[in-house]
Amino acid sequence: MLGFRKASQVHVYCPEACEEFLTKALKRYKIKFVLNEFDLQAGVPKVVCHFRSYEMVEEQQEFLISATEMGAWVEPLVSYLERRVGYIETNLLDANYFLQQKAFSILSNNANKASKRILDFIASLFGLTVTLPIFLITALLIKIESKGSVFYKQKRVGLYNNEFEVIKFRSMRSDAEKDGAKWAQKNDSRITKVGRFIRKTRIDELPQLINVLKGEMSLIGPRPEREIFITKLEKSIPYYRFRHAVRPGITGLAQVKYPYGASIEDALWKHKYDIYYIKHQSFMMDIKIILLTIKTVLFAKGQ
C-alpha cells in the first residue's frame, strides 16, 4: 500500500501551458514546490494543489481524484496560498474562483449583511456624537490656515458600482486639482500643514461617518475609489470591480496591512487584501481591523 511523502514541499498540478507562468509566480514565495509530478511510486503527496484543473487532460484530472481518494489534502492553489500569506494572489484568479466558492458569506447571507448594517448605523451615530469636539476644532483649524470649504466632497464608486459623494475634512489646498485628477503622493506638496496632521491621525476620515449613517459606506471595507482611476486600474488588475460587491469602508484590511497607495502596484496589493476580506469577513476580523486602525490613529501612522 502506498504511503504519504513528507509534507516538506507542495505538489502543484496545472495544464502544461501554465507551467512557466506558475514557476515564476511560485518563486516569489518561500515555499518548496514540485510541479506536475505524476509518479505515485514514491508515495502520495500530502499536500496537492491544482491550478486551472478544468483545462487539464482527463488522465491528469483522474490523478487529482486518486490523490483525494487516498487521503491527500487537495485544494486550489490560490486557496492554499491565501491561507499561507494572508491575501489573495489576484494573478491566479479566474472566473471559477468566484463561481465555485461558497465562502463569500458576506455577499449571500442576508442575516450577516443586516447585522453588519445595524452595527454600522449604531457605531456611526455613536462616533459622530463622541467626536463632535474634534469636528469643531478641526473645522476651525482648517479655516484659520487656508481659504475654502472645511469639507471636501468627491464622487466615489460604492456598492454595485453606484457613485456617491464621499465627505472628508479638506486636507489639501482648494486648488489641488486645477490640473486634473491625481493620486495623492507621499509628502504631497498640495497638502496643508493641518491637512498633514489630520491625515496622519486619520481625522480627515471622520466625516465619512455621515456616509456610513446614510448607508453609502461601511465602517470596514475596501476604500472607495474614483471612477477615473478604476477605469484605468481594471485594465491591469484582475477583477478589480469585484471590490464593489460590498460597501466601501472608512478603514479596512488593506488599509491596516498596506497603508500607503499611490500607484498601480500599490493598488494591486490593496486589491489582494480587499478580495481576502470579502471572502473571509467575520465579526472577529472586523474587531481586529478596528483595533489596528485605533493603533494607527494613536501613533499617527497614517498617510
C-alpha positions in Angstrom: 0.0 0.0 0.0 1.3 3.4 -0.9 2.2 5.8 1.9 2.4 9.5 2.1 5.5 11.5 1.2 6.9 14.1 3.6 5.0 17.4 3.6 8.1 19.5 3.2 7.0 20.5 -0.2 3.8 21.3 -2.0 2.9 19.3 -5.2 1.3 21.6 -7.7 -0.6 20.4 -10.8 -1.6 22.5 -13.8 -2.0 22.4 -17.6 1.3 22.2 -19.4 0.8 25.6 -20.9 0.7 27.2 -17.4 4.0 25.6 -16.1 6.3 28.6 -16.9 3.8 31.1 -15.6 3.3 29.2 -12.3 7.0 28.6 -11.8 7.7 32.4 -11.9 4.7 33.1 -9.7 5.6 30.5 -7.0 9.2 31.5 -6.8 8.1 34.8 -5.1 7.1 32.8 -2.1 9.3 30.9 0.3 7.5 27.6 -0.4 9.2 24.5 -1.7 7.1 23.1 -4.6 7.1 20.3 -7.2 5.3 21.0 -10.5 3.4 18.3 -12.3 5.0 15.2 -10.8 2.5 12.4 -11.6 4.6 9.4 -10.4 2.9 7.9 -7.3 5.5 5.2 -6.8 7.3 7.3 -4.2 4.0 7.8 -2.3 1.0 10.0 -2.4 1.8 13.8 -1.8 0.3 15.0 1.5 -0.5 18.4 0.0 -1.8 18.7 -3.6 -2.7 22.0 -5.2 -4.2 22.4 -8.6 -4.5 25.4 -10.9 -7.0 25.5 -13.8 -7.7 21.8 -13.3 -10.7 22.2 -15.7 -8.1 22.7 -18.5 -6.1 19.6 -17.6 -6.3 16.4 -19.7 -8.5 13.6 -18.4 -5.6 11.5 -17.1 -4.3 14.4 -15.0 -7.8 15.1 -13.6 -8.0 11.4 -12.7 -4.7 11.7 -10.8 -6.1 14.5 -8.7 -9.2 12.4 -7.9 -7.0 9.4 -7.0 -4.9 11.6 -4.6 -8.2 12.8 -3.0 -9.3 9.2 -2.6 -6.0 8.2 -0.9 -6.4 11.0 1.7 -4.2 13.7 0.3 -5.2 17.4 1.1 -6.3 18.6 -2.3 -7.3 22.2 -3.0 -7.0 25.1 -5.5 -3.6 26.7 -5.4 -5.0 30.2 -4.8 -6.8 28.9 -1.7 -3.7 27.3 -0.3 -1.7 30.5 -0.9 -4.2 32.8 0.7 -4.1 30.7 3.9 -0.3 30.9 3.9 0.2 34.6 3.1 -3.0 36.2 4.3 -4.1 37.8 1.0 -5.4 36.6 -2.4 -2.9 36.2 -5.2 -5.0 38.0 -7.8 -2.8 37.0 -10.7 -4.0 33.4 -10.2 -7.7 34.2 -10.2 -10.2 33.3 -12.9 -14.0 33.1 -13.1 -14.2 29.7 -11.4 -12.8 31.1 -8.2 -15.8 33.3 -7.8 -18.3 30.9 -9.2 -17.4 27.9 -7.1 -16.6 29.5 -3.8 -19.2 29.2 -1.0 -17.1 31.2 1.4 -18.4 34.7 0.3 -21.0 34.6 3.1 -20.9 38.4 3.4 -22.5 38.5 -0.1 -25.1 35.8 0.2 -26.0 35.7 3.9 -28.8 38.2 4.5 -28.6 37.9 8.2 -24.9 38.7 8.1 -25.5 41.8 5.8 -28.3 43.0 8.1 -26.2 42.7 11.3 -23.3 44.5 9.7 -25.5 47.3 8.6 -27.1 47.7 12.1 -23.7 47.8 13.7 -22.5 50.4 11.1 -25.6 52.6 11.9 -25.2 52.4 15.7 -21.4 52.8 15.6 -21.5 55.8 13.2 -24.2 57.5 15.3 -22.2 57.0 18.4 -18.9 58.0 16.7 -20.4 61.3 15.4 -21.7 62.1 18.9 -18.4 61.3 20.7 -16.1 63.1 18.1 -18.2 66.3 17.9 -15.5 68.3 19.8 -12.8 67.0 17.3 -15.1 68.0 14.4 -15.4 71.6 15.7 -11.6 72.0 16.5 -10.6 70.6 13.1 -13.0 72.7 11.2 -11.7 75.9 13.0 -8.0 75.0 12.3 -8.7 74.3 8.6 -10.5 77.7 8.3 -7.7 79.6 10.0 -4.9 78.0 7.8 -6.4 78.3 4.3 -9.3 79.6 2.3 -12.1 77.2 1.1 -14.6 74.8 2.4 -14.0 72.9 5.6 -15.3 69.7 4.0 -14.1 68.1 0.8 -16.8 66.2 -1.3 -15.9 64.0 -4.2 -17.7 61.4 -6.2 -16.5 57.8 -5.5 -17.7 54.4 -6.6 -19.6 52.3 -4.0 -21.8 49.3 -3.7 -22.7 47.7 -7.1 -20.7 50.4 -8.9 -23.1 53.2 -7.8 -21.5 56.6 -7.3 -21.9 58.7 -4.2 -20.3 61.8 -2.7 -17.7 60.9 0.0 -17.2 63.5 2.7 -13.8 64.3 4.2 -12.1 67.2 6.0 -10.2 69.1 3.4 -6.5 68.4 3.8 -5.3 69.9 0.5 -5.3 73.4 -0.9 -8.6 74.3 -2.6 -6.9 74.4 -6.0 -5.2 71.0 -5.6 -6.7 69.5 -8.7 -6.7 72.5 -11.0 -4.7 70.4 -13.5 -6.9 67.4 -13.2 -7.3 64.3 -11.0 -4.1 62.9 -9.5 -3.3 60.2 -6.9 -2.2 61.6 -3.6 1.6 61.2 -3.2 3.8 60.7 -0.1 4.9 64.2 1.0 2.4 65.7 -1.4 3.1 69.5 -1.8 -0.6 70.1 -2.2 -1.3 69.1 1.4 -1.6 71.8 4.1 0.0 71.7 7.5 -3.3 71.0 9.2 -4.0 68.5 6.4 -0.8 66.6 7.0 -1.7 66.2 10.7 -5.3 65.1 10.2 -4.1 62.6 7.5 -1.6 61.0 9.8 -4.1 60.7 12.6 -6.9 59.8 10.1 -9.1 62.6 11.5 -9.7 63.7 7.9 -11.8 60.4 7.5 -14.2 61.3 10.4 -16.9 63.0 8.3 -17.3 59.7 6.4 -19.3 58.6 9.4 -22.1 60.6 7.8 -21.7 58.4 4.7 -21.9 55.3 6.9 -25.0 56.7 8.6 -26.6 57.2 5.2 -25.8 53.6 4.1 -23.4 54.7 1.4 -20.4 53.3 3.3 -19.5 50.8 6.0 -17.0 51.2 8.8 -14.9 48.4 7.3 -14.5 47.5 3.7 -12.4 48.4 0.6 -11.6 52.1 0.3 -13.9 53.9 -2.2 -12.1 54.9 -5.4 -12.9 57.4 -8.2 -14.3 56.1 -11.5 -11.4 57.7 -13.4 -8.9 55.6 -11.6 -11.0 52.5 -11.5 -11.3 52.6 -15.3 -7.5 52.7 -15.5 -6.8 50.1 -12.8 -9.2 47.4 -14.0 -7.2 47.2 -17.3 -4.2 45.8 -15.3 -5.7 44.4 -12.1 -7.9 41.2 -12.5 -11.5 41.5 -11.2 -10.8 45.0 -9.8 -14.5 45.9 -9.7 -15.3 42.9 -7.5 -14.5 45.1 -4.6 -17.8 46.9 -5.2 -19.7 43.7 -4.2 -19.6 45.2 -0.7 -20.0 48.7 0.7 -16.7 50.7 0.8 -15.2 51.3 4.2 -13.7 54.1 6.2 -11.0 51.6 7.1 -10.2 48.1 6.0 -7.9 45.1 5.9 -5.9 46.7 3.0 -5.5 50.0 5.0 -4.0 48.3 8.1 -1.9 45.8 6.2 -0.7 48.1 3.3 -1.3 51.6 4.5 0.0 53.6 1.5 -1.2 53.6 -2.1 -0.2 55.9 -4.8 0.5 53.7 -7.8 -0.9 50.8 -9.8 1.4 48.4 -7.9 0.1 49.7 -4.6 -3.5 49.4 -5.8 -2.8 45.8 -6.8 -1.5 44.9 -3.3 -4.5 46.6 -1.7 -6.8 44.6 -4.0 -5.3 41.4 -2.8 -6.3 42.2 0.7 -9.7 43.5 -0.3 -10.6 40.3 -2.0 -9.3 38.3 1.0 -11.5 40.4 3.3 -14.7 40.0 1.1 -14.2 36.2 1.2 -13.3 35.8 4.9 -15.2 38.7 6.5 -16.3 38.0 10.1 -17.2 39.8 13.3 -13.8 39.0 14.8 -11.9 40.1 11.7 -13.7 43.4 11.9 -12.8 43.9 15.5 -9.1 43.2 14.7 -9.2 45.8 11.9 -10.8 48.4 14.2 -8.1 47.8 16.9 -5.3 48.1 14.3 -7.0 51.3 13.0 -7.1 52.7 16.5 -3.4 51.9 16.8 -2.7 53.8 13.6 -4.7 56.8 14.8 -3.0 56.9 18.3 0.5 56.6 16.9 -0.2 58.8 13.8 0.9 56.2 11.3 -1.5 57.2 8.6 -0.5 58.8 5.3 
